[in-house]
Amino acid sequence: MAQLWGRNWTRDELEQRVGDMLQIAGVRLVTLADGKERGVRAAQLRTGTGFAFTVLIDRGLDIAHAEYCGRALAWRSATEDAHPHFHEPEGLGFLRTFYGGLVFTCGLSWMGAPVHDPDAGPKRLGPRDLGLHGYISHTPAKNVWADAAWEGDEYRIWVRGKCQETLVFGEDLVLTREISTRLGENRFWIHDIVENVGYEPAEHMILYHVNIGFPAVDAGARLISPTRRYTPRDPEAAEGQERYAELDPPTPGYHEKVYFHELAAGPDGRTATAIANHDLGHGVYLRYPLAELPHFTQWKMMGPRNYVLGMEPATALPVDRVTERAAGRVRVLGPRERVEYHVELGVLASRPEIDAFEAEVRGWLG
């Protein structure tokens, strides 16, 4: 049963009051039409609570804009939701089309820093230069189905599709993604299946780049996490590391700081983190099974315009594939082998919700 405007509603009660459920909530397919965004297919989802988000069908079924009651959730870069044709896969070219967004997927064969990989795949292909964060976020989806339907007294809303990352003589990985929510919710769920549809083993890495921006990110806001230990990536991050969870006002000349966290999990095996602005009573949280995504990276960037706190659960660290392979953190999928990931992302809509969330995750530390 949907909870809206302070009461519960049945299907019959709502259908008597509207001619089309899109009046309250649902999904609509659109095509962006200007600048570098021209031609990008998208799906816009609304839940009726003021929670709304946009899925970019031609950008890996990732989530760009998102808001709750007029408050933005995601940081947006200046690159726009650029069409995948603008992708520059070499080196750091990824950054020319990194729009930020609420969820930006990195992978599927590799993610992390650019690297020359002498063992990139079948010997007939030879070594390869791998660019930043892989290809999947620039891959258009196919077999797309966006719809909404009643399931008893619950109204479910979803987008489904497939993205294929393939190379002749190389990897052939398929991502099947469903993003779903429900009428009355301030959250959504991502269910991903990655399958090796080739006949040779294939390396696989994935990272969910969750980019939280103003107004959740602001001076006085903080990262809430069940952190057992954290490691600064480099000397830049080590400086002031005791303030890793605290957010600053926009700071000219700020250099990004990256921390690798070891997180605790709750009784159900899921861990959770959040960015919370307690003064505003506004935050964004993330939940997922720790066994599926055992590594968590915090990206702290407090520069003007590039003002963002990234929460990044992943199968490995975003260093580079050569380093991660040597550390034993690169997964290998056999022919027809598949792996699943489940991510929940939602809003903390008040100070009591923030306090309850913090008490819950702190309790996992024993």
C-alpha distance (Angstrom), angle and dihedral (degrees) to the residues before:
residue distance angle dihedral
M1 . . .
A2 3.80 . .
Q3 3.79 119.5 .
L4 3.79 111.9 -147.9
W5 3.81 134.1 156.4
G6 3.77 94.8 -2.3
R7 3.80 101.0 -47.8
N8 3.81 143.6 66.8
W9 3.81 121.2 -101.8
T10 3.80 131.4 -160.3
R11 3.77 123.7 -144.4
D12 3.80 91.6 -107.6
E13 3.79 93.3 50.7
L14 3.79 92.9 52.9
E15 3.80 97.4 41.3
Q16 3.79 90.3 53.9
R17 3.81 88.7 58.1
V18 3.84 102.4 47.1
G19 3.78 136.5 43.4
D20 3.81 93.1 -151.1
M21 3.83 125.4 22.8
L22 3.81 88.6 -138.7
Q23 3.80 84.5 78.5
I24 3.82 85.8 74.9
A25 3.81 108.0 16.8
G26 3.79 143.6 -20.4
V27 3.79 143.9 100.9
R28 3.78 131.1 -69.3
L29 3.83 128.7 -171.0
V30 3.80 116.8 -135.3
T31 3.80 138.8 167.0
L32 3.80 120.9 -134.6
A33 3.78 112.1 -126.1
D34 3.80 114.7 -170.8
G35 3.80 140.6 69.0
K36 3.79 119.2 -22.9
E37 3.81 88.4 -18.3
R38 3.79 93.3 65.2
G39 3.81 112.1 129.2
V40 3.82 97.1 12.9
R41 3.80 110.7 138.6
A42 3.79 116.0 -139.4
A43 3.81 142.2 175.9
Q44 3.79 121.1 -141.3
L45 3.81 116.5 -154.0
R46 3.83 128.5 -168.0
T47 3.80 128.1 -178.7
G48 3.83 100.6 -166.3
T49 3.83 95.2 -110.6
G50 3.80 96.9 86.9
F51 3.82 89.7 -89.6
A52 3.81 111.1 128.2
F53 3.80 135.8 157.0
T54 3.80 141.1 174.1
V55 3.81 124.7 -128.7
L56 3.81 114.9 -156.9
I57 3.79 105.5 -141.0
D58 3.80 93.2 -170.6
R59 3.81 93.4 47.9
G60 3.79 102.5 61.6
L61 3.82 94.8 -73.5
D62 3.79 87.4 -75.4
I63 3.80 124.1 156.3
A64 3.79 117.8 -110.5
H65 3.81 117.2 168.8
A66 3.81 120.3 25.4
E67 3.79 133.3 168.2
Y68 3.78 143.9 170.4
C69 3.83 119.2 -150.2
G70 3.78 90.9 -24.7
R71 3.81 95.0 -46.3
A72 3.79 114.3 119.4
L73 3.80 116.4 -128.1
A74 3.80 102.5 -172.0
W75 3.78 133.6 58.4
R76 3.80 112.4 -121.9
S77 3.80 122.6 -155.2
A78 3.80 124.5 -148.0
T79 3.83 94.0 -104.5
E80 3.86 96.1 86.7
D81 3.82 121.9 -141.0
A82 3.78 88.5 -57.7
H83 3.80 121.1 -159.8
P84 3.83 112.5 -105.4
H85 3.82 88.7 -115.2
F86 3.82 86.5 77.1
H87 3.81 92.9 59.0
E88 3.81 114.4 128.6
P89 3.82 103.6 -165.1
E90 3.80 97.1 -177.0
G91 3.79 120.6 99.6
L92 3.80 111.9 -42.9
G93 3.82 94.0 -14.7
F94 3.81 88.0 114.7
L95 3.81 87.3 78.5
R96 3.82 91.6 67.9
T97 3.83 89.4 68.7
F98 3.81 101.2 27.9
Y99 3.80 99.4 120.8
G100 3.80 92.3 176.5
G101 3.78 102.8 -137.8
L102 3.76 130.1 164.5
V103 3.82 96.5 -72.8
F104 3.81 122.3 16.7
T105 3.81 114.1 174.9
C106 3.80 120.4 -142.7
G107 3.82 121.4 -162.9
L108 3.01 148.2 0.6
S109 3.81 101.3 178.0
W110 3.78 94.2 13.4
M111 3.78 142.8 -7.0
G112 3.77 134.6 -178.0
A113 3.79 132.4 58.0
P114 3.83 124.1 -6.4
V115 3.79 113.3 -89.9
H116 3.80 142.3 167.1
D117 3.79 103.2 -115.5
P118 3.83 113.4 -160.1
D119 3.83 91.0 -175.5
A120 3.80 99.5 45.4
G121 3.77 99.1 139.5
P122 3.82 141.8 -62.6
K123 3.80 112.1 17.2
R124 3.81 91.8 -122.2
L125 3.81 88.2 67.4
G126 3.80 95.2 49.8
P127 3.81 125.9 -160.3
R128 3.82 118.6 -20.9
D129 3.77 136.5 -155.6
L130 3.80 107.1 -129.0
G131 3.79 118.6 -154.0
L132 3.78 128.2 -145.1
H133 3.84 115.8 -59.5
G134 3.81 100.4 -16.3
Y135 3.81 133.7 -105.4
I136 3.79 111.9 -69.1
S137 3.81 97.0 91.3
H138 3.81 88.9 59.9
T139 3.81 95.6 48.3
P140 3.84 120.1 106.0
A141 3.80 115.4 -131.2
K142 3.80 124.4 -122.5
N143 3.80 133.8 -162.7
V144 3.80 87.6 36.6
W145 3.80 119.7 -176.7
A146 3.80 119.7 -177.3
D147 3.79 116.0 177.0
A148 3.80 148.5 126.6
A149 3.80 131.2 -136.4
W150 3.77 143.0 168.5
E151 3.79 117.2 -103.1
G152 3.78 100.6 -172.2
D153 3.81 104.6 -56.4
E154 3.80 93.3 -21.1
Y155 3.80 119.5 94.0
R156 3.80 109.0 -149.0
I157 3.83 123.3 -161.3
W158 3.82 124.2 -167.2
V159 3.80 151.4 161.6
R160 3.80 120.3 -152.9
G161 3.78 132.7 -179.6
K162 3.79 148.1 132.6
C163 3.80 131.7 -108.9
Q164 3.80 119.8 -167.6
E165 3.79 124.9 -155.2
T166 3.77 107.4 -167.0
L167 3.79 140.8 157.0
V168 3.80 127.5 -173.0
F169 3.83 105.9 -107.2
G170 3.81 88.3 6.6
E171 3.80 143.2 69.5
D172 3.82 122.5 -22.3
L173 3.80 109.6 -169.1
V174 3.81 126.8 163.5
L175 3.80 123.9 -158.4
T176 3.81 114.0 -156.9
R177 3.80 107.7 -168.0
E178 3.79 133.4 -174.6
I179 3.79 120.8 -175.5
S180 3.79 111.5 -170.9
T181 3.78 141.0 171.6
R182 3.81 138.2 165.1
L183 3.76 139.0 -125.2
G184 3.79 108.7 -86.0
E185 3.82 95.8 20.9
N186 3.81 130.5 125.5
R187 3.79 91.9 -160.6
F188 3.80 143.6 56.1
W189 3.79 137.3 -154.6
I190 3.81 130.7 -132.1
H191 3.79 117.1 -155.2
D192 3.80 112.4 -173.6
I193 3.80 129.3 -176.2
V194 3.81 117.4 -170.4
E195 3.80 114.3 -167.5
N196 3.79 131.6 -177.5
V197 3.81 100.3 -136.1
G198 3.81 92.7 177.1
Y199 3.79 129.7 91.7
E200 3.81 96.7 -118.3
P201 3.81 129.6 66.8
A202 3.82 112.1 -92.9
E203 3.77 132.2 -159.3
H204 3.79 115.6 -122.9
M205 3.81 134.3 -166.3
I206 3.80 129.5 164.7
L207 3.80 135.0 -177.6
Y208 3.81 128.4 -178.3
H209 3.82 105.7 -142.8
V210 3.84 101.9 -156.8
N211 3.81 108.1 -173.6
I212 3.81 116.3 -164.6
G213 3.79 119.2 -167.8
F214 3.80 143.8 175.6
P215 3.02 131.6 -12.7
A216 3.82 92.6 28.5
V217 3.80 85.4 42.6
D218 3.79 109.8 59.8
A219 3.78 141.0 114.2
G220 3.80 108.6 -54.8
A221 3.82 95.3 22.4
R222 3.81 119.1 116.8
L223 3.76 147.9 -167.1
I224 3.80 113.2 -103.1
S225 3.80 112.2 -157.4
P226 3.83 140.5 145.9
T227 3.81 90.5 -118.7
R228 3.80 116.4 176.3
R229 3.81 93.1 176.3
Y230 3.76 137.6 -9.2
T231 3.80 132.4 -160.7
P232 3.81 125.2 -157.2
R233 3.80 111.7 -128.7
D234 3.79 95.1 -138.3
P235 3.83 143.8 -12.7
E236 3.81 89.9 -77.5
A237 3.81 90.3 60.7
A238 3.79 92.9 40.6
E239 3.79 90.2 62.5
G240 3.81 105.8 89.3
Q241 3.81 91.7 -1.3
E242 3.82 92.1 150.8
R243 3.83 86.1 71.8
Y244 3.80 94.6 52.7
A245 3.82 92.4 124.7
E246 3.82 96.5 45.6
L247 3.80 122.7 89.9
D248 3.79 125.1 -143.0
P249 3.81 133.1 -155.1
P250 3.83 115.4 -94.6
T251 3.80 104.3 -63.3
P252 3.84 122.6 -160.9
G253 3.79 112.3 -131.9
Y254 3.81 93.5 19.8
H255 3.81 115.0 156.6
E256 3.78 118.1 -150.1
K257 3.79 118.3 -99.1
V258 3.79 122.0 -152.4
Y259 3.81 126.8 -165.9
F260 3.79 129.8 -173.6
H261 3.82 112.1 -144.4
E262 3.77 133.9 -158.9
L263 3.82 104.5 -149.7
A264 3.78 133.5 -161.2
A265 3.80 121.7 -134.2
G266 3.79 135.2 -141.1
P267 3.83 127.6 -114.2
D268 3.82 91.0 -82.7
G269 3.81 92.3 55.7
R270 3.80 93.8 -108.3
T271 3.76 124.2 122.5
A272 3.80 126.3 -157.7
T273 3.80 139.7 -160.6
A274 3.79 133.8 -179.7
I275 3.77 145.0 -173.7
A276 3.79 107.8 -136.3
N277 3.78 133.6 -174.7
H278 3.80 99.6 -163.8
D279 3.80 94.6 -176.7
L280 3.81 89.7 58.1
G281 3.80 95.2 37.4
H282 3.81 90.4 -127.2
G283 3.79 133.5 120.3
V284 3.80 146.7 145.0
Y285 3.80 123.7 -131.0
L286 3.79 137.3 -165.5
R287 3.84 128.7 -155.5
Y288 3.80 128.8 -176.9
P289 3.83 141.8 144.6
L290 3.79 107.7 -82.7
A291 3.80 91.7 -147.6
E292 3.82 90.4 60.8
L293 3.81 95.7 47.1
P294 3.81 106.4 22.1
H295 3.82 98.3 170.3
F296 3.81 126.4 69.9
T297 3.79 126.0 -169.5
Q298 3.79 126.2 -169.1
W299 3.82 116.3 -151.9
K300 3.78 111.7 -163.4
M301 3.81 115.7 -171.8
M302 3.82 115.3 165.5
G303 3.82 99.5 170.6
P304 3.82 123.4 126.3
R305 3.83 110.9 -82.7
N306 3.81 89.4 -3.4
Y307 3.81 87.9 72.8
V308 3.78 108.7 145.6
L309 3.78 146.4 125.9
G310 3.79 113.7 -147.1
M311 3.82 124.3 -154.2
E312 3.80 107.7 -164.4
P313 3.81 121.9 -178.0
A314 3.79 112.1 -175.2
T315 3.79 148.1 158.0
A316 3.81 90.6 -110.8
L317 3.79 141.1 2.9
P318 3.83 117.3 -73.7
V319 3.79 93.5 -119.7
D320 3.82 104.0 108.0
R321 3.79 134.9 -64.0
V322 3.81 95.4 -108.3
T323 3.80 92.3 55.0
E324 3.79 93.5 42.3
R325 3.80 92.4 48.3
A326 3.80 90.2 53.3
A327 3.82 88.7 50.1
G328 3.81 91.2 52.4
R329 3.80 94.5 -116.0
V330 3.83 99.7 117.7
R331 3.80 111.8 97.9
V332 3.81 119.0 -138.0
L333 3.81 117.4 -151.3
G334 3.77 117.1 -156.1
P335 3.83 121.8 -141.4
R336 3.83 109.8 -61.1
E337 3.81 90.6 2.7
R338 3.79 116.8 139.0
V339 3.78 137.5 -170.2
E340 3.81 129.7 -161.8
Y341 3.80 133.5 -144.7
H342 3.81 129.2 -166.4
V343 3.81 121.3 -164.3
E344 3.81 128.1 175.6
L345 3.80 120.3 -164.9
G346 3.78 127.0 -179.0
V347 3.79 151.4 144.8
L348 3.78 130.4 -83.8
A349 3.79 96.9 -148.8
S350 3.82 102.9 -174.6
R351 3.80 144.3 19.7
P352 3.83 92.4 -99.9
E353 3.83 89.7 53.4
I354 3.81 90.3 50.6
D355 3.83 91.5 48.4
A356 3.82 92.3 48.3
F357 3.81 91.8 48.8
E358 3.80 92.3 49.4
A359 3.80 92.4 48.3
E360 3.80 90.4 50.5
V361 3.81 97.6 51.4
R362 3.82 94.3 39.7
G363 3.80 87.3 54.8
W364 3.82 90.5 62.8
L365 3.79 90.1 66.0
G366 3.80 90.5 69.0
